[in-house]
Amino acid sequence: MDKLLSSSWFVKIIAFLLALMMYTIVTMETQEEAANNSIFSKMYTESETIENVQIKPYFDDNQYVLTDMPSSVDLTLTGSSRLITKATKVDKEFEVYIDLTNMKPGNKRVKVQVQGLPEGVKAKINPDYVDVILHKKVTKEMNVNVDLKNKRKMPEGYTAGEVEFSPRTVDVTGAEGMIDQISFITGFVDVTDADESIQTKVPLRAYNQQGDLIDVQINPGVAEVSVPIKKPKKTVPISIETKGKLDEGLSLQSITSNPSEITLTGTTTSLEKIDSFKEITIDLSEIKKDTTLTVDVPVPDGIDDVSLKEVTVEVNVEETGTETETEADADAETEAEPEAADQESTKTFSDVPLTLLGSDADKQATFLDPADGVVDVTVGGKKSVLNSLKKSDLQGIVDVSSLDQGTHKVKIDWKNPGDVELTGTVQEASVEIQTETSSQ
């Protein structure tokens, strides 16, 4: 035994066997650990798909505009649940992007990439390539317009006035081809149910000739708008009222106003109740002769405004003759008076003015026939009625409110007292209509 231990070959063999045994033990442990790690890895590795991840493009946005790029892609992450949670819920530093740096304008097919994921997490992008177009960027100054929507849905009788807005021009920046497609830039104001003037701000948008929206940058992108809303109006004839009595020996021949009609502004309900303007009253007890008065025009209750501040009223009177009668003559006249008062008779009034209804600043009406707008009126009836009839009791209305530009024959609407009849009086007038547009 001692000889074997002292032999160098024996010692070498023993050392080799010991080394071999230790290598075998270490190798077995490593393989077992690797197997365990592989099983562990399989147990704790998972995949998660994140849909609609935004793509960030990198390019020189001072010189170019990028279009046709998909807004997002789907991203599938593979790795341990801990790392995936860290990437998506904790760090949130990963980014999906395309790189167009230093590229020239044109159609491009570029790879979608991802950066910022923790080590150990793999990513798969769908789609992994996208098609985009890189355009040259231009800026152009263009005019602005503002349009009204739903004007037919405004309250009855209300209208919108001329729209005021600012700015009148804007700078439009975008792809050169898109700028060339722009037909107009406008903002819209909805006037549905509008019964008061509107002050608002509206966004400005660019449209092509077909009315399709064009994707460009507009600076400034908002317009300040003022829309005046006009309340309903109605034009009616002026009817002068009287109070008191003329002095003995005077009789009233006529009482007229100039202008003969007035335009009222108010709600539809209040205007429907008014057919003539009866707010001006003349005291006959103060009239001693033919008189021309300038009278202030009041605003009636329920009316917001009137078109006139004052009118001229012309009062014409006539002296009546007085004779000394014998008692017999007076008795004879008294006996004959009842019979004469019931007799039918006629009476003619000269130069009775016709009243134009519906003529205003936007639509001017002029009499062609009769040229001066006055006619002679002959009425028939009982003598007692005719004796008390005045020229101002007769009114001929010519309504042009529904007429368009041009020459028209219009029936005269005579507003005579019901107990007299017109005989041989003009029943039709010829008028010419001119609108504001035609006169410009």
MARGU-707712 format. One line per 8 residues: number of its first residue (from 1); their letters; for each residue z, y, x of C-alpha. Coordinates in Angstrom, 1 decimal. Layout:
<rs>
NUM) a) Z/Y/X | ... .
</rs>
This chain:
<rs>
1) mdkllsss) 0.0/0.0/0.0 | 0.9/2.3/2.9 | -2.5/1.5/4.4 | -4.3/2.5/1.2 | -2.4/5.8/1.0 | -3.2/6.5/4.6 | -6.9/5.8/4.0 | -9.0/9.0/3.4 .
9) wfvkiiaf) -11.5/7.2/1.2 | -8.7/6.1/-1.1 | -7.3/9.6/-1.4 | -10.8/11.0/-2.1 | -11.4/8.5/-4.9 | -8.1/9.2/-6.5 | -8.7/13.0/-6.4 | -12.2/12.5/-7.9 .
17) llalmmyt) -10.7/10.5/-10.8 | -8.1/13.0/-11.4 | -10.6/15.9/-11.5 | -12.9/13.8/-13.8 | -10.0/13.2/-16.2 | -9.0/16.9/-16.3 | -12.7/18.0/-16.9 | -13.0/15.5/-19.7 .
25) ivtmetqe) -9.8/16.8/-21.3 | -10.9/20.5/-21.0 | -14.3/19.7/-22.4 | -13.0/17.9/-25.4 | -10.6/20.8/-26.2 | -13.5/23.4/-25.9 | -15.8/21.4/-28.1 | -13.0/21.0/-30.6 .
33) eaannsif) -12.3/24.7/-30.5 | -16.0/25.5/-30.9 | -16.2/23.2/-33.8 | -13.2/24.8/-35.4 | -14.6/28.2/-34.8 | -17.9/27.2/-36.4 | -16.2/25.9/-39.4 | -14.1/29.1/-39.6 .
41) skmytese) -17.1/31.2/-39.2 | -18.9/29.4/-42.0 | -15.9/29.8/-44.2 | -15.5/33.5/-43.8 | -19.2/34.8/-43.4 | -20.8/36.3/-46.5 | -23.7/38.4/-47.7 | -23.7/41.5/-49.9 .
49) tienvqik) -26.7/43.4/-51.3 | -26.4/47.1/-51.9 | -29.1/48.4/-54.2 | -30.7/51.9/-54.2 | -29.6/53.0/-50.8 | -31.0/56.5/-50.1 | -33.5/56.9/-47.3 | -33.0/59.8/-45.0 .
57) pyfddnqy) -36.3/61.0/-43.4 | -36.3/62.6/-40.0 | -39.1/65.0/-39.4 | -39.8/68.7/-38.6 | -39.1/70.2/-42.0 | -39.9/73.7/-40.6 | -43.6/72.7/-40.3 | -44.1/69.9/-42.7 .
65) vltdmpss) -43.4/68.6/-46.2 | -42.9/64.9/-46.9 | -44.1/63.3/-50.2 | -44.6/60.0/-51.8 | -41.5/58.5/-50.1 | -39.6/56.0/-52.2 | -36.2/57.4/-52.9 | -34.3/54.3/-52.0 .
73) vdltltgs) -34.4/50.7/-50.7 | -32.2/47.6/-51.1 | -30.0/46.7/-48.2 | -28.5/43.2/-47.6 | -25.6/43.0/-45.2 | -24.5/39.7/-43.6 | -21.2/39.2/-41.7 | -17.5/38.7/-42.2 .
81) srlitkat) -16.1/40.0/-45.4 | -13.8/42.2/-43.4 | -16.6/43.8/-41.4 | -18.7/44.3/-44.5 | -15.8/45.9/-46.3 | -15.2/48.1/-43.3 | -18.8/49.2/-43.3 | -19.2/49.9/-47.0 .
89) kvdkefev) -15.8/50.9/-48.2 | -13.9/52.3/-45.1 | -16.2/53.8/-42.5 | -19.2/54.5/-44.6 | -21.1/55.6/-41.5 | -24.2/53.5/-41.8 | -27.5/55.2/-42.6 | -30.9/54.0/-43.8 .
97) yidltnmk) -33.7/56.2/-42.3 | -37.3/56.6/-41.3 | -38.3/58.4/-38.2 | -41.3/60.7/-38.3 | -40.3/62.9/-35.4 | -43.3/64.3/-33.5 | -45.8/62.8/-36.0 | -48.8/64.8/-37.2 .
105) pgnkrvkv) -49.8/65.4/-40.8 | -51.4/62.5/-42.7 | -50.7/59.2/-44.4 | -48.1/57.2/-42.5 | -46.7/53.6/-42.8 | -43.3/53.6/-41.1 | -40.5/51.1/-40.6 | -37.2/51.6/-42.5 .
113) qvqglpeg) -34.3/51.3/-40.2 | -30.5/51.2/-40.4 | -27.9/52.5/-38.0 | -24.1/52.9/-37.9 | -23.2/49.3/-38.9 | -20.2/47.6/-37.2 | -21.1/45.0/-34.5 | -21.3/41.6/-36.1 .
121) vkakinpd) -22.9/42.8/-39.3 | -26.6/42.2/-39.7 | -28.9/44.0/-42.1 | -32.0/43.1/-44.0 | -34.0/46.0/-45.7 | -36.3/45.5/-48.7 | -38.9/46.9/-48.3 | -38.8/47.1/-44.6 .
129) yvdvilhk) -41.9/49.5/-44.4 | -42.7/52.4/-46.7 | -45.9/54.5/-47.1 | -45.4/58.3/-47.0 | -47.6/61.4/-46.6 | -46.7/64.2/-44.2 | -48.2/67.6/-45.2 | -48.5/70.9/-43.5 .
137) kvtkemnv) -46.0/73.3/-45.1 | -47.2/76.7/-46.4 | -45.5/79.7/-48.2 | -47.4/81.8/-50.8 | -46.3/84.8/-52.9 | -47.1/84.2/-56.6 | -46.7/86.0/-59.9 | -44.1/85.0/-62.5 .
145) nvdlknkr) -44.2/84.8/-66.3 | -41.6/84.2/-68.9 | -42.5/82.5/-72.3 | -40.6/82.2/-75.5 | -40.1/78.8/-77.2 | -39.6/78.1/-80.9 | -40.5/81.6/-82.2 | -41.2/79.9/-85.6 .
153) kmpegyta) -37.6/78.8/-85.7 | -36.2/82.3/-85.7 | -34.5/83.5/-88.9 | -36.9/84.7/-91.6 | -38.2/88.2/-91.0 | -36.9/88.4/-87.4 | -39.3/88.9/-84.5 | -39.1/89.0/-80.7 .
161) gevefspr) -40.0/92.2/-78.9 | -41.6/92.6/-75.5 | -39.8/90.4/-72.9 | -38.4/92.1/-69.8 | -37.7/89.9/-66.7 | -37.1/90.1/-63.0 | -38.4/89.1/-60.4 | -42.1/89.6/-61.1 .
169) tvdvtgae) -43.2/87.7/-58.0 | -41.6/84.8/-56.0 | -42.3/83.0/-52.7 | -43.5/79.4/-53.3 | -43.2/76.9/-50.4 | -44.6/73.4/-50.3 | -47.4/71.1/-49.3 | -50.6/73.0/-48.8 .
177) gmidqisf) -52.4/70.8/-51.3 | -49.7/71.2/-54.0 | -49.7/75.0/-53.6 | -53.4/75.1/-54.3 | -52.8/73.1/-57.6 | -50.4/75.7/-59.0 | -51.8/77.5/-62.1 | -48.8/79.4/-63.2 .
185) itgfvdvt) -45.0/79.8/-62.6 | -42.9/80.4/-65.6 | -39.5/80.2/-67.2 | -38.8/79.5/-70.9 | -36.3/81.2/-73.3 | -35.5/79.3/-76.5 | -35.2/81.8/-79.4 | -34.3/79.2/-82.1 .
193) dadesiqt) -32.0/80.9/-84.7 | -31.9/84.1/-82.6 | -30.8/87.1/-84.6 | -29.5/89.3/-81.8 | -31.1/90.4/-78.5 | -30.9/87.9/-75.7 | -29.7/88.4/-72.1 | -30.0/85.2/-70.0 .
201) kvplrayn) -31.1/83.6/-66.8 | -33.8/80.9/-66.7 | -35.0/78.5/-64.0 | -38.5/79.0/-62.7 | -41.0/76.1/-62.5 | -44.5/75.7/-61.1 | -47.2/74.0/-63.3 | -50.8/73.0/-62.8 .
209) qqgdlidv) -53.6/73.8/-65.2 | -52.7/70.7/-67.4 | -49.1/71.8/-67.7 | -47.8/69.2/-65.3 | -44.8/70.1/-63.1 | -45.6/70.7/-59.4 | -42.8/69.8/-56.9 | -42.4/72.9/-54.8 .
217) qinpgvae) -39.7/75.2/-53.6 | -39.5/78.6/-55.5 | -37.5/81.5/-54.1 | -35.7/83.0/-56.0 | -35.7/80.1/-58.4 | -34.1/81.9/-61.3 | -35.3/84.9/-63.4 | -33.1/87.4/-65.3 .
225) vsvpikkp) -34.5/87.9/-68.8 | -34.0/90.3/-71.6 | -35.5/89.5/-75.1 | -35.1/92.2/-77.8 | -34.8/90.6/-81.2 | -36.1/92.9/-84.0 | -34.6/92.6/-87.4 | -36.6/92.3/-90.7 .
233) kktvpisi) -38.3/95.5/-91.9 | -39.6/96.6/-95.3 | -41.7/99.6/-96.2 | -41.0/101.1/-99.6 | -42.1/104.2/-101.5 | -39.7/107.2/-101.6 | -38.6/108.1/-105.1 | -36.9/111.5/-105.3 .
241) etkgklde) -33.9/111.5/-107.7 | -32.8/114.7/-109.6 | -29.6/116.1/-111.0 | -28.8/119.2/-113.0 | -31.3/121.2/-115.0 | -33.8/123.9/-114.4 | -33.1/127.4/-115.7 | -34.4/128.2/-119.2 .
249) glslqsit) -38.0/129.2/-119.0 | -38.9/126.8/-116.2 | -40.4/123.3/-116.4 | -40.8/120.7/-113.6 | -44.4/120.0/-112.8 | -44.0/117.7/-109.8 | -41.6/116.6/-107.1 | -43.0/114.8/-104.1 .
257) snpseitl) -41.9/113.8/-100.6 | -43.7/113.9/-97.3 | -43.9/111.2/-96.0 | -44.1/109.3/-99.2 | -42.7/106.0/-97.9 | -40.0/104.8/-95.5 | -39.4/101.7/-93.5 | -36.0/100.0/-93.7 .
265) tgtttsle) -34.4/97.6/-91.2 | -31.8/95.1/-92.2 | -31.2/91.5/-93.3 | -33.7/89.7/-95.4 | -31.1/89.6/-98.3 | -30.5/93.3/-98.3 | -34.2/94.2/-98.1 | -35.0/92.0/-101.0 .
273) kidsfkei) -32.9/94.1/-103.3 | -34.8/97.3/-102.6 | -38.2/98.2/-104.1 | -38.0/101.9/-103.6 | -35.9/104.4/-101.7 | -33.7/106.4/-104.1 | -31.2/107.9/-101.8 | -32.5/111.5/-101.8 .
281) tidlseik) -31.4/113.6/-104.8 | -32.5/117.2/-105.5 | -30.3/119.6/-107.6 | -32.7/121.2/-110.1 | -30.1/123.9/-111.0 | -30.8/125.4/-107.6 | -34.6/125.5/-108.0 | -35.8/128.9/-109.2 .
289) kdttltvd) -39.5/128.6/-108.1 | -41.9/126.4/-106.2 | -39.8/125.2/-103.3 | -40.2/123.1/-100.1 | -37.0/121.5/-98.8 | -36.3/119.6/-95.6 | -33.8/116.9/-96.5 | -31.8/114.5/-94.2 .
297) vpvpdgid) -32.4/110.9/-94.9 | -29.2/108.8/-95.4 | -28.9/105.1/-94.4 | -28.2/103.0/-97.5 | -25.3/100.6/-97.6 | -26.4/97.2/-96.3 | -29.3/98.7/-94.3 | -29.1/98.9/-90.5 .
305) dvslkevt) -31.6/101.6/-89.9 | -34.3/103.8/-91.5 | -37.6/105.0/-89.9 | -37.1/108.6/-90.9 | -34.4/111.1/-90.0 | -35.6/113.7/-92.5 | -38.3/114.2/-95.1 | -40.0/117.3/-96.7 .
313) vevnveet) -39.5/117.5/-100.5 | -41.9/119.8/-102.5 | -40.8/120.9/-105.9 | -43.3/122.5/-108.2 | -42.2/124.3/-111.3 | -43.9/126.3/-114.1 | -42.7/129.2/-116.2 | -42.9/128.4/-119.9 .
321) gtetetea) -43.9/131.3/-122.3 | -41.4/132.8/-124.9 | -42.5/134.5/-128.0 | -40.7/136.3/-130.8 | -41.2/134.4/-134.0 | -40.7/135.5/-137.6 | -38.3/133.4/-139.5 | -41.1/132.2/-141.7 .
329) dadaetea) -43.2/131.2/-138.7 | -40.2/129.4/-137.2 | -39.5/127.6/-140.5 | -43.2/126.6/-140.7 | -43.3/125.3/-137.1 | -40.0/123.4/-137.7 | -41.5/121.7/-140.7 | -44.7/120.8/-138.9 .
337) epeaadqe) -43.0/119.7/-135.6 | -41.9/116.2/-136.6 | -45.4/115.4/-137.8 | -47.1/116.9/-134.7 | -44.7/115.1/-132.3 | -45.7/111.7/-133.7 | -49.4/112.4/-133.2 | -51.3/110.6/-130.5 .
345) stktfsdv) -52.6/112.8/-127.8 | -53.7/112.8/-124.1 | -52.7/114.7/-121.1 | -54.3/115.0/-117.7 | -52.4/115.5/-114.4 | -54.4/116.7/-111.4 | -54.0/115.5/-107.8 | -51.6/112.7/-108.4 .
353) pltllgsd) -50.9/111.3/-104.8 | -51.4/107.6/-104.1 | -48.7/105.8/-102.2 | -49.6/103.5/-99.2 | -47.3/100.5/-98.9 | -47.3/98.4/-95.7 | -48.7/101.0/-93.3 | -46.7/101.4/-90.1 .
361) adkqatfl) -47.0/102.2/-86.4 | -48.7/98.9/-85.7 | -51.1/99.0/-88.7 | -52.6/102.4/-89.7 | -54.2/102.6/-93.2 | -56.5/105.5/-94.2 | -58.0/106.3/-97.6 | -61.7/106.3/-97.7 .
369) dpadgvvd) -62.1/106.7/-101.5 | -60.5/108.8/-102.7 | -60.8/110.5/-99.4 | -57.7/112.7/-99.8 | -55.6/110.0/-101.4 | -55.1/111.9/-104.7 | -56.6/111.2/-108.1 | -56.6/112.8/-111.5 .
377) vtvggkks) -54.7/110.8/-114.1 | -55.2/110.9/-117.8 | -52.5/109.4/-120.0 | -52.4/108.8/-123.7 | -49.4/108.5/-126.1 | -47.3/110.3/-128.6 | -47.3/114.1/-128.1 | -43.6/114.3/-127.9 .
385) vlnslkks) -43.6/111.8/-125.0 | -46.5/113.5/-123.2 | -44.7/116.9/-123.4 | -41.8/115.5/-121.5 | -43.9/113.6/-119.0 | -44.0/114.9/-115.4 | -46.5/114.3/-112.6 | -43.7/112.7/-110.6 .
393) dlqgivdv) -43.3/110.1/-113.3 | -46.7/108.7/-112.4 | -47.0/106.6/-109.2 | -50.0/104.7/-107.9 | -49.2/102.2/-105.2 | -51.8/100.8/-102.8 | -50.3/97.7/-101.0 | -52.0/97.0/-97.6 .
401) ssldqgth) -49.2/94.9/-96.1 | -51.2/91.7/-96.3 | -54.5/93.1/-95.1 | -56.1/92.7/-91.7 | -58.2/95.1/-89.7 | -61.3/96.4/-91.5 | -62.4/98.1/-94.8 | -60.9/96.8/-98.1 .
409) kvkidwkn) -61.1/97.5/-101.8 | -57.5/97.5/-103.1 | -56.3/97.6/-106.7 | -54.0/100.5/-107.5 | -50.7/99.4/-109.0 | -49.9/102.2/-111.5 | -46.1/102.5/-112.2 | -46.5/104.7/-115.4 .
417) pgdveltg) -43.8/104.8/-118.1 | -44.1/102.0/-120.6 | -44.7/104.2/-123.6 | -47.9/105.8/-122.3 | -51.3/104.4/-121.4 | -53.7/105.3/-118.6 | -57.1/106.2/-119.9 | -60.2/106.6/-117.7 .
425) tvqeasve) -58.0/106.6/-114.5 | -59.2/105.3/-111.1 | -58.0/101.7/-110.8 | -59.2/100.9/-107.3 | -59.1/102.5/-103.9 | -61.0/102.0/-100.7 | -59.0/101.9/-97.5 | -59.6/101.3/-93.8 .
433) iqtetssq) -57.1/99.3/-91.7 | -56.7/99.8/-88.0 | -54.2/97.7/-86.0 | -52.5/98.8/-82.8 | -54.6/96.3/-80.8 | -57.9/97.6/-82.1 | -57.0/101.2/-81.4 | -56.3/100.6/-77.7 .
</rs>
